[in-house]
Amino acid sequence: MQTLKDLIALHLVRSLHFRNVHEHTFAKVYTEHRTALLTDQSDLLRLAVLQRSGLHLPGPQGLAAAAR
């Protein structure tokens, strides 16, 4: 019984660690991609919005709203 309890505790500790790693990595990649879509790849974002909704994005505010 003690071995089973130890395995469960170990699983939970590792899971929390990897959850934190995942959250940190996701936030970093999300921020990097959003920044790229608002600067270097803004044409790609404009095209994607146009294809999906038929709307033309008006200026930087439209880009920022679409990149959320």
N, C-alpha and C positions, 0 to 999 in steps of 0.2 A: 504494500500500500504506500509506503514512504517513497519508493522509486517512482510510482505513478504520480504522486503529488509533486515530486521534484521535476519530472518531465513536463507536467502542466505548467509549473512555475517558470521553467526555462523557456517554454514555448511563448508564454505571455511576455516575458522580458525581451526576447528576440523580436517578437511581433511589434512591440512598442518601438523598439529601436528602428526597425525597418519602416514602420509607419512614419516616423520622424524624418528618416532619410528620404522617403518617397515625397512627403509634403515639401521638404526643402528643395528637392530636385524639381518638382512640378512648378513651384513658385518661381524658381530661377529660370527655367525654360519658358514658362508662360510670359514672364517679363521680357526676356530676350526676344521672343517671337513677336510680341506686341510692339515692342520698340522698332523692330525691323519692318513690320507692316505699316507703321506710321512714318517711316523714313525711307529707307532704301527700297522697300518692296511695296510702296503705296500704290503703284500701278496694278500690282497683283490683287491687292485688297479691293481697289475700285472695280476691277473686272469681275471679281467674285461676287460683289454686291450687285453689280449690274446683271450678271447672269442669274442670280438667285431671285432678285426682287424687281429687276427692271428699273431701278432707281440710279440716278447719277448722284454721287456724293458731293455735296457742296463744301469745299474747303477743308481745312484741318479739323473743324468741329465735326463734320460728317465722318471723316476718317476715324476720329477718336471714338465716336459713338458706335461705329461699325466694328471696331477692334476690341470691344469689351468681351 
